[in-house]
Amino acid sequence: MKRIGIVLAVAVTAAGCATMAADTDYGKAALDLMKADFKSKGPATLDRIVNQDEAQRLCSEYPTERPKEVAEKIEAEQLKLVKYPADGKYLGKWQEGEKIAQNGRGMQSSDKVGSPNGGNCYACHQITKEEISFGNIGPSLYQYGKLRGQSEEILKYTWAKIYNAQAFSACSNMPRFGHKGILDEKQLKDVMALLLDPASPANK
Ligand code: HEC
């Protein structure tokens, strides 16, 4: 973890309000604070913030820009963790996928443990023309299937992207839906259909 020395520490000490010594390990201090103040409740468990996996650790170490080798290492390792559908079928029902994309609930302290999560895709993506309330952190997915088709490569790429977004963009803002067990295999198939089924309103 990086140590940040503070040049102004002497002046601050002189002013009599220094609570942290110069050369404080702020990463550790922040983690200690979260461990002390945050409490697990229901499905919102503390291990989500205190137990970082290797990808999260590297993303914290390089929060804005990271060396190319670091990004490539994260992506290669995350791609290896993708589990493809056991029966080789990628598409479920787009109607169910739309409900999952609309649903922003799940994994919050007020949710029941074990209740199904939503995907909250609209928080970051445009998907259909009918839904006019959407975020734009992610690219528009309107006409995703119409523009890309349904080749084996596209099915595999789209599955892997939704399963583990970091397999293609290290430190992505997009949740790792399959990898983190946010959505199960059936739900993943349903959101796949929302994007790829020609009958889906996403492709009209
Ligand atoms: C918190 C924001 C966020 C959420 C929620 C989110 N995404 Fe994304 N998504 C992104 C971003 C940002 C990208 C651009 C690439 C990257 O940074 O990973 C992206 C990229 C994608 C891509 C690749 C697009 C392309 O042109 O190759 C697909 C497919 C996708 N998202 C599907 C989904 C689906 C389906 C859901 C819901 C289950 C979802 N996303 C939820 C932020 C999000």
Residues whose N, C-alpha, C, O or C-beta is under 5 A from the ligand:
A	BS01	HEC	G119 N120 C121 A123 C124 I137 G138 P139 K161 I162 A165 S169 S172 N173 M174 P175 V191
